[in-house]
Amino acid sequence: MPARLARMIPTMAITDALFGRIWTLDPAREADWDALYTGLLPRVHDFFRYRVGPGPEAEDLTAVTFQKAWQARARYRRDKGAFTTWLFTIARNVAVDHFRSRRTLAPLDAAMHVAGGPEADAAAERGSDVDRLGRLLAELPDREREIVALKYGGGYEHRDIARLTGLTESNVGTILHRTVVALRSRWQEGEQ
């Protein structure tokens, strides 16, 4: 075998391996969008139900998430992470955009007539458990509310939540434990 051909064979093997790798990363070849949509729709919808409450608002945000995922499907890279991680990152960004757009700014003088906090009568008048839990969740800081939504709405494990949020797995567990204990305590206070 000529020396030049012998030198080209390893290069051709590397090129074939690289081409094969690029070929397998092609999102259009790997994603069965109907199956992904069917399988992940309930999880994404539950995530938004924990974030914004049940109803059409959660449904709309779920639809926006899947629309953005469909439009960005060519940018999904399997080597960077699982599809669910990519999709829930989009969902988290949709939630952030939603809350930013709802934020109203008022002059400080307009806040003088706003009550300082919930009245005991309002706590006693809480109608349903879902509404009551929604109010308790809404009072949580954003980070805790997001972690609760990922855990109980999205069905994620601590390890997955840690990857999504950039926290450590033990930190996620600690935050969840403290948040659940605080929610239980506040729930029981309202029953008295």
Secondary structure, DSSP 4 states (H G I P E B T S, - for coil): --HHHHHHHHHHHHHHHHHHHHHHT-HHHH--HHHHHHHHHHHHHHHHHHHH-SSHHHHHHHHHHHHHHHHTGGG--GGG--HHHHHHHHHHHHHHHHHHHH-----GGGGGGS-SS--HHHHHT---HHHHHHHHHHTS-HHHHHHHIIIIIS---HHHHHHHHT--HHHHHHHHHHHHHHHHHHHHHHH-
